[in-house]
Amino acid sequence: MHDEKDIFIYAIAFIIAITLPLILLLNINSFIAIAIALVGYRVLRPHIFEPRFRFKSFIE
């Protein structure tokens, strides 16, 4: 079970994992690298991340 804090942490980790190699290895501008990472997360989220997330019920 994942709650909203876990999903936020996964998003940050994904964005950092994509941004740093783009900046350090490919010498892409940091603004463009962050934009690429954000768009990549937005595109991949419904297919890769959301099916694995299950929100904790507040009723439990």
C-alpha positions as CSV (number, residue, x, y, z in Angstrom):
1,M,0.0,0.0,0.0
2,H,1.2,3.5,-0.9
3,D,0.1,6.8,0.4
4,E,0.5,10.2,-1.2
5,K,3.9,10.8,0.4
6,D,5.3,7.7,-1.2
7,I,4.0,8.7,-4.6
8,F,5.6,12.2,-4.2
9,I,8.9,10.6,-3.2
10,Y,8.8,8.3,-6.3
11,A,8.1,11.3,-8.5
12,I,11.0,13.2,-7.1
13,A,13.3,10.2,-7.4
14,F,12.3,9.6,-11.0
15,I,12.8,13.3,-12.0
16,I,16.2,13.4,-10.3
17,A,17.2,10.1,-11.9
18,I,16.4,11.4,-15.4
19,T,17.6,15.0,-14.9
20,L,21.1,14.3,-13.5
21,P,22.3,12.1,-16.4
22,L,20.9,14.5,-18.9
23,I,22.8,17.4,-17.3
24,L,26.0,15.6,-16.4
25,L,26.5,13.2,-19.3
26,L,24.8,14.9,-22.2
27,N,25.5,18.5,-21.2
28,I,21.9,19.6,-21.7
29,N,20.7,22.8,-20.2
30,S,19.3,22.2,-16.7
31,F,16.0,23.9,-17.5
32,I,15.5,21.7,-20.6
33,A,16.6,18.6,-18.7
34,I,14.0,19.2,-15.9
35,A,11.4,19.8,-18.5
36,I,12.2,16.6,-20.3
37,A,12.1,14.7,-17.0
38,L,8.7,16.2,-16.0
39,V,7.2,15.5,-19.4
40,G,8.6,11.9,-19.2
41,Y,7.1,11.4,-15.8
42,R,3.7,12.8,-17.0
43,V,3.7,10.4,-20.0
44,L,4.8,7.3,-18.1
45,R,2.8,7.9,-14.9
46,P,-0.5,6.4,-16.2
47,H,1.2,3.3,-17.7
48,I,4.0,2.5,-15.3
49,F,3.4,4.2,-11.9
50,E,-0.3,4.4,-11.3
51,P,-1.1,0.7,-11.8
52,R,1.4,-0.1,-9.0
53,F,0.1,2.5,-6.6
54,R,-2.7,1.6,-4.2
55,F,-3.8,4.4,-1.9
56,K,-4.3,3.6,1.8
57,S,-7.8,4.0,2.8
58,F,-8.4,6.6,5.5
59,I,-11.2,4.4,6.9
60,E,-8.9,1.6,7.9
